[in-house]
Amino acid sequence: MNNPGMSRIPKVPSLLRRVGFSFLLGFGLFLLGAILQGMLNQRGISGISAYIDDLVMGAMAGLVIFVYEQRRSKDLTQKLAVISSMNHHVRNALQTISYVPYTEQGKQILLIQQSVNRIQWALREILPGEPSEGEKFPPSVGVANEKAASSAEADYKMPVR
């Protein structure tokens, strides 16, 4: 589970890169329009207003792409935050399960049930979307059982290696 590739968070493109990409795309559209206008001028159609029109069109296209890139970056950042949060909660619950064999037998089922409830809570509360109508979660552990579980967590014995 200590695979470094699994814990790396993909890099989100920087603001400078997104602005640069938007500018280059807009400038490319401007150049394409200018080349086309130059070809039209050779055929007798001229006017500086066509270049200004192409510049405005390029700037607008660049702005549209910039807004798109900003939205995509925001969505990616939100998805990475959800994945990170889920990873945190599920790993914590699984750690409890991994130490269950070193606790008293009577407390093992309680600890496993609490871990399952934690994972189900994370799935229900952190991941976007609503659970389907037929999906039922097991009842949560009562207050008395939570006190017993907290004392059971104190009874963990770390494995000797």
Secondary structure as GFF3:
##gff-version 3
##sequence-region A 1 161
A	DSSP	alpha_helix	4	7	.	.	.	ID=ss1
A	DSSP	alpha_helix	15	42	.	.	.	ID=ss2
A	DSSP	alpha_helix	48	98	.	.	.	ID=ss3
A	DSSP	three_ten_helix	100	102	.	.	.	ID=ss4
A	DSSP	alpha_helix	105	125	.	.	.	ID=ss5
A	DSSP	alpha_helix	143	154	.	.	.	ID=ss6
###
